[in-house]
Amino acid sequence: MDWIEVTIFTTTAGIEPVADVLEDLGIEGYVLEDAADFEEFLQDTEIYWDYVDETLCQTLRGQETKLKIYLEDSDNGRAELDALRARLAALKDGDEQQKLGRLTTEQSVTRQEDWEWGWKQYFKPFPVGERFLIKPSWETVEDAQGRQILEIDPASSFGTGTHDTTQLCISMLEKTVKGGEKLLDMGTGSGILAIAAGMLGANPDTAVDIDAHCLTCAQENAERNGVTIGRTLHGDALRDQKLAQKIGDGYQIICANIVADIIIGMAPMFYEKLVSGGTLITSGILEERADEVGQALEQAGFTLCDRAVSGGWAAFTARR
């Protein structure tokens, strides 16, 4: 079946009134792009700047708030679209202070198979490190060539295994895990590092992420690979002291594939949460910022044991 993608242009103030219209029409669910969220993100780019370029920031500035819905590309769907336009026109007529924006629509037709498979065609099985062959659930592997198959479905979480930072961390885990180590995965994303560690014999005790959806994704991926993640915790441990305390300590390995600024900020926390002789494996660091991160780790008390670079990204193994 084909679908009509309908974009409704409004403002942050218009989100609730437009959502009420959709509910009245029996249209369930919408995708929201709130201009206020973009502005908040742009004001906080110093935290995430390593993953965001100026071109993207320019694109985000001045964006309108949008709600996107999907209607069947059929007579019934087109009738729903006509009804929606009429309701939006009535809403605009009553908007005397013009707080709700344009309240106009744009539409295009989307094929369902494009929706579901557009990116999946490029995600094929591939080797990582010395031990693993990573594959998505929809692919089959006839000959793994002696490697362990790690099956991962990232959904919208970071961590298919294709990024240099993930591969660097997995290679370092292969060198570090001996068996039975209590492990903390900070910024777990799809859960790929916790899962790889578990498959190598470590105990992935705790996985933390700022996005609750990632934690669900990580648990599902862990179960798919026969790995148990002991706890999943949601929040920002750098800013939430209660969460930082809940994470606990006594870890023998910490994985943190995040970004340079967060690693620098968390370095003292990582040190405190590791046992003496424990190992921090960290990446998400642009190569030009590697020295800065290395210095911060040393200042926190770590001894740098290994530094690796791939595709412009750096990773460290550091020991308490």
Buried (B, 14 or more C-beta within 10 A) or exposed (E): EBBBBBBBBBBBBBBEBBBEBBEEBEBEEBEEBBBEBBBEBBEEBEBEBBEBEEEEBEEBEEEBBBBBBBBEBEEEBBEBBEBBBEBBEEBBEEBEEEEBBBBEBEBEEBEEEEEEEEEEEEBEBEBBBEBBBBBBEEEEEEEEEEBBEBBBBBEEBBBBBBBBBBBBBBBBBBBBBEEEBBBBBBBBBBBBBBBBBBBBEBBBBBBBBBBEEBBBBBBEBBEBBEBEBEBBBBBEBBEBEEBBEBBBEEBBBBBBBBBBBBBBBBBBBBBEBBBEEBBBBBBBBBEEBBEBBBEBBEEBBBEBBBBBEBEEBBBBBBBB
